[in-house]
Amino acid sequence: MSIKKLPDYRLKQKILYIDKTSTAALISYGDLYLEAGAISDALDFYAKAGHQAGMQKIKDLALANGDTFIFQSAAKALGHELRDEDWEDIARRAIDLKKYLFARHALEKTNKVELLNALTTKMKAEEAKQSA
């Protein structure tokens, strides 16, 4: 089944939650959304299809992009319990990409005050540098 165009919001909801859409079609929609850069929407379709490889791909993309929210959603869809090490890994990546709010969100999950304080200091230094 070859799907060429992204459905609008209402059709997306119908496909996901009302119709008895086949697994193959759900995966095709997931691929289409992923290709279009709509990662969260792709995750919705992959999760509905139970497509482990697609959900893992999104989790890996989220880690590479330092996106803690998509990372957390993909892990949940996969049934993975995130450990402190996972949160620290994505926080480091987010810091490398200067996505400090994502990093802070991840570090707040670890309850490691020293890492959070170091990030806060880095954020203040970066803010001061931009103000100058």
C-alpha atoms as an extended CHARMM CRD file, in Angstrom:
* protein
*
       132  EXT
         1         1  MET       CA              0.0000000000        0.0000000000        0.0000000000  PROA      1               0.0000000000
         2         2  SER       CA              1.4960000000        3.2890000000       -1.0800000000  PROA      2               0.0000000000
         3         3  ILE       CA              0.2710000000        6.3600000000        0.7590000000  PROA      3               0.0000000000
         4         4  LYS       CA              1.3650000000        9.6380000000       -0.7610000000  PROA      4               0.0000000000
         5         5  LYS       CA             -0.0800000000       12.4950000000        1.2830000000  PROA      5               0.0000000000
         6         6  LEU       CA             -0.4620000000       13.3470000000        4.9430000000  PROA      6               0.0000000000
         7         7  PRO       CA             -4.0070000000       13.2760000000        6.2680000000  PROA      7               0.0000000000
         8         8  ASP       CA             -5.4570000000       16.3210000000        7.9960000000  PROA      8               0.0000000000
         9         9  TYR       CA             -6.0490000000       16.2140000000       11.7610000000  PROA      9               0.0000000000
        10        10  ARG       CA             -9.5700000000       14.7640000000       11.6070000000  PROA      10              0.0000000000
        11        11  LEU       CA             -8.6120000000       12.0520000000        9.1410000000  PROA      11              0.0000000000
        12        12  LYS       CA             -5.5400000000       11.2320000000       11.2070000000  PROA      12              0.0000000000
        13        13  GLN       CA             -7.7180000000       10.7400000000       14.2910000000  PROA      13              0.0000000000
        14        14  LYS       CA            -10.1450000000        8.5930000000       12.2840000000  PROA      14              0.0000000000
        15        15  ILE       CA             -7.3180000000        6.4130000000       10.9490000000  PROA      15              0.0000000000
        16        16  LEU       CA             -5.7390000000        6.0080000000       14.3610000000  PROA      16              0.0000000000
        17        17  TYR       CA             -8.7240000000        5.6210000000       16.6350000000  PROA      17              0.0000000000
        18        18  ILE       CA            -11.9290000000        4.8810000000       14.7150000000  PROA      18              0.0000000000
        19        19  ASP       CA            -11.1570000000        2.8340000000       11.6290000000  PROA      19              0.0000000000
        20        20  LYS       CA             -9.7820000000       -0.6880000000       11.7840000000  PROA      20              0.0000000000
        21        21  THR       CA             -6.6560000000        0.3860000000        9.8980000000  PROA      21              0.0000000000
        22        22  SER       CA             -4.2730000000       -2.4070000000        8.9520000000  PROA      22              0.0000000000
        23        23  THR       CA             -0.8550000000       -2.6070000000       10.5580000000  PROA      23              0.0000000000
        24        24  ALA       CA              0.7940000000       -2.1460000000        7.1630000000  PROA      24              0.0000000000
        25        25  ALA       CA             -1.1800000000        1.0500000000        6.5300000000  PROA      25              0.0000000000
        26        26  LEU       CA             -0.3600000000        2.4000000000        9.9970000000  PROA      26              0.0000000000
        27        27  ILE       CA              3.3330000000        1.7750000000        9.3790000000  PROA      27              0.0000000000
        28        28  SER       CA              3.0870000000        3.4450000000        5.9500000000  PROA      28              0.0000000000
        29        29  TYR       CA              1.5240000000        6.5110000000        7.5370000000  PROA      29              0.0000000000
        30        30  GLY       CA              4.2120000000        6.4650000000       10.2190000000  PROA      30              0.0000000000
        31        31  ASP       CA              6.8970000000        6.3610000000        7.5340000000  PROA      31              0.0000000000
        32        32  LEU       CA              5.2300000000        9.2070000000        5.6670000000  PROA      32              0.0000000000
        33        33  TYR       CA              5.0460000000       11.3850000000        8.7830000000  PROA      33              0.0000000000
        34        34  LEU       CA              8.6350000000       10.5620000000        9.6960000000  PROA      34              0.0000000000
        35        35  GLU       CA              9.7980000000       11.4880000000        6.1980000000  PROA      35              0.0000000000
        36        36  ALA       CA              7.9290000000       14.7990000000        6.5310000000  PROA      36              0.0000000000
        37        37  GLY       CA              9.6810000000       15.4870000000        9.8510000000  PROA      37              0.0000000000
        38        38  ALA       CA              6.5090000000       15.0800000000       11.9270000000  PROA      38              0.0000000000
        39        39  ILE       CA              8.1710000000       12.7890000000       14.4460000000  PROA      39              0.0000000000
        40        40  SER       CA              5.4650000000       12.8800000000       17.1000000000  PROA      40              0.0000000000
        41        41  ASP       CA              2.7930000000       11.9700000000       14.5500000000  PROA      41              0.0000000000
        42        42  ALA       CA              4.9840000000        9.1680000000       13.1860000000  PROA      42              0.0000000000
        43        43  LEU       CA              5.3410000000        7.8350000000       16.7210000000  PROA      43              0.0000000000
        44        44  ASP       CA              1.5450000000        7.7850000000       17.1000000000  PROA      44              0.0000000000
        45        45  PHE       CA              1.2020000000        5.5820000000       14.0210000000  PROA      45              0.0000000000
        46        46  TYR       CA              4.1210000000        3.2970000000       14.8930000000  PROA      46              0.0000000000
        47        47  ALA       CA              2.8170000000        2.8560000000       18.4380000000  PROA      47              0.0000000000
        48        48  LYS       CA             -0.6860000000        2.0110000000       17.1990000000  PROA      48              0.0000000000
        49        49  ALA       CA              0.8550000000       -0.5370000000       14.8020000000  PROA      49              0.0000000000
        50        50  GLY       CA              3.1390000000       -1.9320000000       17.5040000000  PROA      50              0.0000000000
        51        51  HSD       CA              6.0490000000       -1.2940000000       15.1150000000  PROA      51              0.0000000000
        52        52  GLN       CA              9.0430000000       -1.7500000000       17.4150000000  PROA      52              0.0000000000
        53        53  ALA       CA             11.6450000000       -0.8390000000       14.7840000000  PROA      53              0.0000000000
        54        54  GLY       CA              9.8620000000        2.4240000000       13.9600000000  PROA      54              0.0000000000
        55        55  MET       CA              9.5130000000        3.3970000000       17.6120000000  PROA      55              0.0000000000
        56        56  GLN       CA             13.1740000000        2.5650000000       18.2400000000  PROA      56              0.0000000000
        57        57  LYS       CA             14.1970000000        4.6490000000       15.2210000000  PROA      57              0.0000000000
        58        58  ILE       CA             12.2830000000        7.6080000000       16.6600000000  PROA      58              0.0000000000
        59        59  LYS       CA             13.8510000000        7.0920000000       20.0850000000  PROA      59              0.0000000000
        60        60  ASP       CA             17.2900000000        7.0700000000       18.4520000000  PROA      60              0.0000000000
        61        61  LEU       CA             16.4530000000       10.2140000000       16.4380000000  PROA      61              0.0000000000
        62        62  ALA       CA             15.2390000000       11.9510000000       19.5700000000  PROA      62              0.0000000000
        63        63  LEU       CA             18.4880000000       11.0780000000       21.3460000000  PROA      63              0.0000000000
        64        64  ALA       CA             20.5300000000       12.3830000000       18.4060000000  PROA      64              0.0000000000
        65        65  ASN       CA             18.4700000000       15.6080000000       18.3840000000  PROA      65              0.0000000000
        66        66  GLY       CA             18.5120000000       16.0500000000       22.1660000000  PROA      66              0.0000000000
        67        67  ASP       CA             14.7010000000       16.0410000000       22.2500000000  PROA      67              0.0000000000
        68        68  THR       CA             13.8290000000       14.7670000000       25.7150000000  PROA      68              0.0000000000
        69        69  PHE       CA             10.0810000000       14.8480000000       25.2100000000  PROA      69              0.0000000000
        70        70  ILE       CA             10.0400000000       12.6840000000       22.0780000000  PROA      70              0.0000000000
        71        71  PHE       CA             12.7050000000       10.4480000000       23.6750000000  PROA      71              0.0000000000
        72        72  GLN       CA             10.4950000000        9.9160000000       26.7090000000  PROA      72              0.0000000000
        73        73  SER       CA              7.3920000000        9.2880000000       24.5700000000  PROA      73              0.0000000000
        74        74  ALA       CA              9.1970000000        6.7710000000       22.3600000000  PROA      74              0.0000000000
        75        75  ALA       CA             10.6130000000        4.9510000000       25.3830000000  PROA      75              0.0000000000
        76        76  LYS       CA              7.1290000000        4.7740000000       26.8960000000  PROA      76              0.0000000000
        77        77  ALA       CA              5.6730000000        3.4500000000       23.6370000000  PROA      77              0.0000000000
        78        78  LEU       CA              8.3990000000        0.7970000000       23.5800000000  PROA      78              0.0000000000
        79        79  GLY       CA              7.6650000000       -0.1150000000       27.1880000000  PROA      79              0.0000000000
        80        80  HSD       CA             11.1710000000        0.9190000000       28.2700000000  PROA      80              0.0000000000
        81        81  GLU       CA             11.7520000000        2.2410000000       31.7680000000  PROA      81              0.0000000000
        82        82  LEU       CA             14.3010000000        5.0570000000       31.4600000000  PROA      82              0.0000000000
        83        83  ARG       CA             17.1820000000        4.9630000000       33.9170000000  PROA      83              0.0000000000
        84        84  ASP       CA             19.2500000000        7.8680000000       35.2000000000  PROA      84              0.0000000000
        85        85  GLU       CA             21.9650000000        6.9620000000       32.6670000000  PROA      85              0.0000000000
        86        86  ASP       CA             19.4840000000        7.3530000000       29.8100000000  PROA      86              0.0000000000
        87        87  TRP       CA             18.4280000000       10.7850000000       31.0800000000  PROA      87              0.0000000000
        88        88  GLU       CA             22.0680000000       11.8180000000       31.5050000000  PROA      88              0.0000000000
        89        89  ASP       CA             22.8890000000       10.6750000000       27.9560000000  PROA      89              0.0000000000
        90        90  ILE       CA             20.1270000000       12.7350000000       26.4070000000  PROA      90              0.0000000000
        91        91  ALA       CA             20.9260000000       15.6850000000       28.6800000000  PROA      91              0.0000000000
        92        92  ARG       CA             24.5550000000       15.6290000000       27.4700000000  PROA      92              0.0000000000
        93        93  ARG       CA             23.3910000000       15.5680000000       23.8650000000  PROA      93              0.0000000000
        94        94  ALA       CA             20.9390000000       18.4120000000       24.4770000000  PROA      94              0.0000000000
        95        95  ILE       CA             23.7140000000       20.4520000000       26.1100000000  PROA      95              0.0000000000
        96        96  ASP       CA             25.9940000000       19.8020000000       23.1210000000  PROA      96              0.0000000000
        97        97  LEU       CA             23.2260000000       21.1620000000       20.9030000000  PROA      97              0.0000000000
        98        98  LYS       CA             22.5940000000       24.0870000000       23.2850000000  PROA      98              0.0000000000
        99        99  LYS       CA             19.0720000000       22.8570000000       23.9700000000  PROA      99              0.0000000000
       100       100  TYR       CA             19.3370000000       23.7400000000       27.6180000000  PROA      100             0.0000000000
       101       101  LEU       CA             15.6640000000       23.4870000000       28.5020000000  PROA      101             0.0000000000
       102       102  PHE       CA             15.5560000000       19.9400000000       27.1590000000  PROA      102             0.0000000000
       103       103  ALA       CA             18.7140000000       19.1770000000       29.1290000000  PROA      103             0.0000000000
       104       104  ARG       CA             17.2080000000       20.6140000000       32.2880000000  PROA      104             0.0000000000
       105       105  HSD       CA             14.0710000000       18.5310000000       31.8580000000  PROA      105             0.0000000000
       106       106  ALA       CA             16.1910000000       15.3790000000       31.5000000000  PROA      106             0.0000000000
       107       107  LEU       CA             18.4020000000       16.1960000000       34.4770000000  PROA      107             0.0000000000
       108       108  GLU       CA             15.3840000000       16.9260000000       36.6530000000  PROA      108             0.0000000000
       109       109  LYS       CA             14.3990000000       13.2870000000       36.0870000000  PROA      109             0.0000000000
       110       110  THR       CA             17.7030000000       12.1060000000       37.6060000000  PROA      110             0.0000000000
       111       111  ASN       CA             17.4260000000       14.0510000000       40.8720000000  PROA      111             0.0000000000
       112       112  LYS       CA             21.1700000000       14.7270000000       40.6400000000  PROA      112             0.0000000000
       113       113  VAL       CA             21.4010000000       18.2220000000       42.0490000000  PROA      113             0.0000000000
       114       114  GLU       CA             25.0720000000       18.7180000000       41.1540000000  PROA      114             0.0000000000
       115       115  LEU       CA             24.4050000000       18.0950000000       37.4390000000  PROA      115             0.0000000000
       116       116  LEU       CA             21.3950000000       20.3810000000       37.5000000000  PROA      116             0.0000000000
       117       117  ASN       CA             23.3950000000       23.1140000000       39.2490000000  PROA      117             0.0000000000
       118       118  ALA       CA             26.1970000000       22.7880000000       36.6880000000  PROA      118             0.0000000000
       119       119  LEU       CA             23.6640000000       23.1680000000       33.8930000000  PROA      119             0.0000000000
       120       120  THR       CA             22.0890000000       26.2060000000       35.5520000000  PROA      120             0.0000000000
       121       121  THR       CA             25.5370000000       27.8100000000       35.8010000000  PROA      121             0.0000000000
       122       122  LYS       CA             26.2070000000       27.0310000000       32.1260000000  PROA      122             0.0000000000
       123       123  MET       CA             22.8370000000       28.4940000000       31.1170000000  PROA      123             0.0000000000
       124       124  LYS       CA             23.5160000000       31.7020000000       33.0550000000  PROA      124             0.0000000000
       125       125  ALA       CA             26.9760000000       32.0280000000       31.4960000000  PROA      125             0.0000000000
       126       126  GLU       CA             25.5240000000       31.5190000000       28.0250000000  PROA      126             0.0000000000
       127       127  GLU       CA             22.8140000000       34.0940000000       28.7290000000  PROA      127             0.0000000000
       128       128  ALA       CA             25.3790000000       36.6150000000       29.9640000000  PROA      128             0.0000000000
       129       129  LYS       CA             27.5220000000       35.9940000000       26.8790000000  PROA      129             0.0000000000
       130       130  GLN       CA             24.5560000000       36.6530000000       24.5900000000  PROA      130             0.0000000000
       131       131  SER       CA             23.6390000000       39.8370000000       26.4940000000  PROA      131             0.0000000000
       132       132  ALA       CA             27.1110000000       41.2820000000       26.0980000000  PROA      132             0.0000000000
